Amino acid sequence: MLDRSRIRRGRRAEEAVRDTVVFARQAEELGFHRFWVAEHHSVPGVAGSAPTVLAAAVAAATSRIRVGTGGVMLPNHPPLVVAEQFGVLEALFPGRIDMGLGRSVGFTSGVRRALGHGKEDADRFGERLAELLGYFRGDQRAHPGVHAWPGEGLAVSPFLLATGAGADIAADFGLPLVIAAAFGEDRMLAAIDRYRARFRPSLWRARPYVVVSGTVAVAETTQAARRLLVPEAWATAYSRTRGDFPPLSPAEEVLSMEMTAKERALFEEAMQGHIHGTEDEVAGALEKLIDRSGADEILVHTSTFDRAEMLDSHRRLARLAGLSRSG
């Protein structure tokens, strides 16, 4: 599971991060294998801005579930600092930490200036990734004599988040790939095939490992499951027409509002491409996705306005997946 600490309208950002910690405890009770948090900066609708800090809070509040990031955006941070942060996490919670890494930069020029990193840092992602992994192995050469204590020698588990070209980087470094159908399923499947063909065994993985990421909404009826998608779809449409990603609004309010033709088109587009339905329908769709992609895991990132409905969706998903603590 991935939770981005989405802010609900009428609630504060600090409540959203506390809700994430509660949700992590619930995910552990349901038997989910991993719980990841994300990195977004200066986004009004997302409170998850410091993933390693939030991961520490999640790990402290749970006892079994693996905890990680989906992901830390490496262009925004010095590799040494990232290695030190994950080293501390692994030292405090041994055997439970996943280091999910991405290559995105800040969404706006103002955010990039505030972070002190520009688009050119994304172009150096491979170089920065090599330095970061070298700190854990103890053989990085970018800064001779520099060590990332206490991370050096610890078994932090790295993952690389990618859309297309990033799959090649994951293969070259021998890392697990986390990928979504951001540009269509055909392109995602082609990237997965390329990743498997190009994969080089490494200290981190002997064989290719694929995690397919997507939204999954489960409810008693197909219509109810589709309603769960509405708040996030409207936030996406809103952001594409106003350049500002807002807090989530109730589904019934979104469905009753008058939209411009452009807003309606973007909203309907954002409603497409997600797995949703009853437990039987979702089980069938997930089986087909796994058959097509050969995925080793599915990473679910589902948000909606009503947290009780969101929890019920994940409870149903745990049940259909046969997770051991799903009740």
Steps between C-alpha positions, in 0.01 A plus 500: 500500500606857426344789690580855390343666805223658294331795666120494521311826463416640841793325667854623563825374352629386838193280539579334166842378611357372827232320298778333298649351816158368605447358151836320521393325820178395329694373198716287727191356669358411159818314406645727231869438428632856458388852588667785312476879522577761234678830442316809373601861557273806520191308384185628678327162487791282615661511844764233435806721455766327714477126426790377713366686804152363442637150437668515841167585665326220310766245590485603866121456502511152342693182569492264200417676174787618281519879482645711225474784254328518167715687470777732602577717197876467477557813283369709792756376754874436540556123477698507825202642691265239352743222594530634854122527540431148380794370701342642815163350405653156441697522825184581695273254318726222368367289216194717441619795289445546123682783324276593208668759275370719218653749258233774500580859592277773641185568298561874465806719453432662839506164677817400317670824604388448861643148497821621340479243221392540139402280209866439421526294819255248353736458205770390746277242665715200409810668638323595825351152533843339465634727774206421730528123462876529546450646846320182610766275346781719635661544158371831367766698312333839448633626835798290617513446874136592556279242671127488572474379856312300615383385156824353373466121491132497597244318287270781390281374215505737196225534238497724194179680401474548127257567216693405188869580451558456872444128452835485319673661797340248738623217276854639473531534880331166573219657702133407542278703266184681610299609198154632414304530178539879502527508119280200427525132577670406173791733571523372856512137384765584240712668771463194724610270217801723434584503872498121524709458185758757609518413871844457656520301827625706792553500874139615528326245275612185321199506267258761363223602740199697380249694709206636297341808654139606458171607653272222623155577640276226640144538627174311532389608153679610183332841522611551860857409407493747212385774741816443703701620200310829465679727756850422368386525138353845561818614679696390193267683260509809720880500503516477122276800452630717787855378564425428865434153647225551762380313810247224435129587483205267571397286202134610512605865481725437199231304317245779550720790391485668161824447311625672190541283191876490558462413868249226416732350240797502738288360783373212286854432381622488863224250583638253243765233530445401863404160636171526682190298573373226728740253657442248222545764228819635653641152557450422131655830390803453724554146372498631142744779588737255668475262204580780253781658699644208695502733801652371822297750704222754456545839667161653577458877537131575546372819658149633537327760716332262745769324702256236629414408141869493411573263788208278398640484146838385632334252735316346206822498298681320782223243515498426127880477500492250784722704729556320827357766733212621284233356730 
